[in-house]
Amino acid sequence: MHARAEFLTALTRIVGHIDPRLREVAQLTRLSAGATNETWSFDAVGVDSNGKPLLMPLILRRATRRATTEILSLPVEAALLTEVHAAKLPVPQVRHVLTPDAAMGAGFIMERIAGATLPSKILRDPELAGVLPQLAAQLGTIAAGIHRVPLANLPALPLLDAERQRQLLQSQYQAQQVPRPVFELALRWLRERVPVRSTPVLVHGDYRHGNLIIGPRGIHAVLDWELAHRGDPIEDLAWLCLPPWRFGAIDLPVGGFGKREDLLTAYERASGTRIDPDRLRWWEMLGSLRWGLMCGGMTQTLRSGADRSIERAMIARRTSESELDLMRLLAPGAAPSGAE
């Protein structure tokens, strides 16, 4: 309790820097406690000069330990979000970046945006049924906007083009030391068809259903930018269409709610760029293999005893699903899974 009281006191002091009229923290709730970052939801409350109540819904993202090399540090993510918000794209506005004198570690505070994030709720909520058919086109337009953000305005981001990502997956597969013939076929297929390098753009890196806030107007915000990098724009579109993010609605490739045609048409219209279907298929292959290796890594975590949670076990068993997705893509003449 003592540590929580100190945490609350420090957070109250910080919200006063955001707006001197804000004097208290209410409804403080821990939303997640990952291996690297914590997420807290709270309301900053106070009164204005006329004595009327003020309320600012906020989110705190705080590092519990040093970020891995695969993800952006929270200060870098905050700087990135600030620039993406300035480009008038739907992301939360950063309100404050933690400084060393706050004694709370690295992190930042951003606005809390109303809406649903859980795919199971979104796909079955009657209040959202009317907007679901519009989401694929909205996501195509938003993706085009993300890829137009000038790199010169952004903090330093890693370059992860097609060849670099293929090499990383090859290394991950070898490190897992579990023979999987389907993965080996996919790695060979990817090696033989690496697309010509495109001009790098800002890539979200985890652009999918589950990292979106959705409401009656459609996409309210795109979340979780910790995997952002410079790379091929088709990566985001392909990742969005993978079967794991359809949550049972396998025949609707875009998040289980939309058609690939609507996504790509909107993207091409907003970007002025035609999507090469072979390039899209290559990135879908890489994305399916990437997810499969992530699931396989969970198996290693379970066996080592480092984490025996049910969540890890559930993800680990999905390795076989990725093998099926890869075999569909590997089949001669096959279109991407769920193609219209």
N, C-alpha and C positions, 0 to 999 in steps of 0.2 A: 504493500500500500504506500510505503514511503517513496519508493521509486516512481509510482504512478503519480503521486502528489507533486513530485519534482518535475516530472514530465508535463503535467498539466500547467504548472506555474510557468515553465519555460515557453510552452505553446501560447499561453495567454499573453506573455510579453511580446512574442513574435507577431501576433495578430494586431497588437497595438502599433507595430511598425507599418503594417499594411494600411491601416486606417486608425488614427488616434481615437476615433469615436467608438471603436470596438474594444470592449473592456473585459469580456468574459468568453469562455469556451463552454459550449453545451453539446449534449448528445455525442460525446466522444465515443467512437466505436471502432474497434480494430476489424478491418475487413479481411486482411490477409497477413500472413507472416511467413513469407517465402524464405528460402535459404539465403537470399541476398538482400531482399527489400521487404519492408513493411508498408502497408497501406492503411491509413486511418481516415475515417469520415468524421466530420464535426461541423458545428455551426459556430461562427464568430458572431457575438451579439453585443449590442450597445444601444445608444440613443443619439439622435441627431440634435442639431442646435435648437430645434423646436420641441424637443422632448419626445419625439416619436421614436418607436422602436426600430432598430436596424438589425438586420439578419443577413449574414453572408455565408452561404453553404460552401464548404471547402473540403479539399482532400489533401492529406499530407502523405507524401512518399518519402520514406526514410531508409537509408542503407543500414543494414545490420552488420554487414561486413564488406570488405573490399569486393567490388564487382569482378567477375571473371573477364578474361580477355575477349570473350565472345559477345559481351553486351556493353552498351554505353554506360558510363558512370552517370549518376543522377544529375550532377551539375551540367554535364554535356547534354543529357536528354532535355533538361530544362531550357538550355540555350537553343536547342533545336526546336522545341515546342514553341518558343517565343517567336522564332522566325516563321514557322509554319502558320501560326496564328496571325502574324502580320500579313501573310499572303492571303488572308481571308478564307482559310480552309477550316473545316469544322473540327477543331481540337480545343481542349480546355485551355483557358488563359492562365499562364503562370503568374501568380500573385506575389511570390516571395521565394528567394533561394536562400537556404540556410547558410549562415556564416559561422566560422569557428567559434566566435564569442557566444553563440547560442548554446553551445555545449550539447548539441543534439545530433552531431555527426553530419554526414552529407545528406542532402535531400532538398525537396522543394514543396511549396504549397501551391495548389492550383484550384480553380473554381470547380465546384461539383455540379455536374450537368444532369438534369433529370432524364429519366428514360430507363429502358430495360437493357440488360447486358447478357442475361442467360439465354442461350439459344433455345433451350427447351420451352421457356416461357414465351419467347418472341414468336416461335413458330406455331404456338397453340393459343395465344392470347386473342380472343375475339375482337378486342379493341384495336389490335394491330393488323387484323386480317386484310383490311382494305388497302393498307400501304405496302404490304409485302411484295406485290407484283411490280412496284416502282423501284424497289431497292437496288436491283441489279444495275439499272441505268444510272441511278444516283452514284453507285460505287464506281462505275466506269468514269463518270464525270469527275468525281473526287480524285480518283487515281491519276487522271490526266493533270489535275491541278497540282498534286504532290510532285509529279515528275517534272513540272515546269518551275518549281522553286529554284532560284539561282543558287548553285553550289557555292558561289563566292560569298554569299551571305551567311553560310552555315558554319558551325564549328567543324573541326577536322573529323572526318568520318572515314572508316576503313573502306578500301576498294575491294569489292567482292564480285568480280565479273564471273562469267560462266566457267571459264577454265579454272580459276582459283577455287570456286565452290566445288567443282568436280574433284579436284585434288584433295580438298578437305574431306569430302565424303569417302574417297578412296582410303585416306589415312584412318578415318573413323572405323571403317569396316575392318581394316587390318588389325586395328587396336582391340576390337571386340573379340577377335579370335574364335568366332563361331561361324562355321561354314554354312552359308546360305546361298545355294545355287541361283535362286532368282535374283538376289542382290548382285551377284557376280555378273549375271547376264545384263542387268541394268547398267552396271558400271561400264561394261564393255560397250554397250549400245551408246551410252553417253560419250565415252571417249572417242568413238568413231564419228560422232556427229556434232561436235562442239560448234556452236554457231559463231559466225564472224562477230568479233567484238563490236559492240555498239558504243556510242558516246555515253559515258556514265551520267546518270541522273540520280536524284535522291530517291531511294527505294525504302519503303516502310519496313520491309523485312518480315512482317508477320501480319499481313493485310488479310483479315479473315473474319468470318462470323465468330463471335466470342470476344473480339477486340473492338466491338462497335457498341455505341449507345444508340438505341433505336426507340423512337416514339411515334406518335400519330402523324408527325410531319415527315417521317422517314429517318435518315441518318442524322442524329444530333451531334455525334462526335466519333472520331477515330482515336483509339487509345493505344497504349503500350508500344512506345517508340524505341524501346531499348535495343532492338536489333536493327535499327536503321543503318544504312550504309550507302555508298555510291555503287551503282551497278546497272544492270539491264532492267528497263521498266517492265518488260514482259514477266519478270519474276513475280511481281506483285499480283498480276492478273492470273497467272497460272496457280499460284499458291491459294488464292481465293477460291479456285474451282476444284480443289482436291476433295475426294469423297469424305475424308474424316470430318470436314466442316459442314457436311450436309445434314448431320444428325438424324439419319434415317430416311430423309427425303432424297433418295439416291438419284432420282430422275430430274432433279432440279439442281444443276451443277453449281450455281452460285449460292452457297450457303443454305441450300435446301429450300430457298424461296424464289429463285429466279433462273432465267435462261441465260446460257452463255452468249447467245446472239445479242440479247439486250445489253449485256455488259460491254461486249466488244464494239457494238455499233455506237454506243454512247462514248466510249473511250476514243474511238477513231474520229468521231465528230468533234469532240472537245480538244483533242491533241493534234488533229490533222495528220495523224500517222496511221498507215494501214498495218494491221496485225498479220504477220506471217504465221500461218497455221503450223508449219513445221517448227518454227521457233517456240511457239506456244507449247507444242507437244513436248519438245525437249525440256522445257522448264517444268512441265507437269511431271515428266519422268523424274527429273532431279528432285522436285518437291516431294513426290511419293517416296523416293528412296531416302530422302532426308528425314521424313517423318518415321519411316520404318527403322532407321538407325537410331533415332531418338527413343523409339519404343524399345528397341533392343538394348539400349543403354540402361533402361529402367530394369531390365532383367538382371544385368550385372549388379546394379545397386541393391536389388533384393537379395541376390545370392551372397553378396559381401556382408550383408547384415547392416549396412550403413543406413538403410531406410526400409522397413518392412511394412509400410503403410498400405492400406487397401488401395489407395489412389495409385501408388506406384505399380501394384500388381495388376490393376485394371488396365493401365496404360501398357504395361509390358506385354500383356496377352494380345495386344492389337498389332504386334509385329506381323502375324499371319495375314491380317487384313491388308497391310501394305503390300505383302507379296502378291495377293490377288489383284490389287490395283495395278501393280507393275506388270503382271502377266497380261492384263487387258491391254495395256499400252504397248507391250512388246509383240502382241499378236500381229502377224503380217496384215497390213492394210487397215489396222484398227484405228478408229477415231478416238479422241480422248473420252474417257469414261463419262457416261451421262450426256453425250452429245445429242443435240436435237436431230 
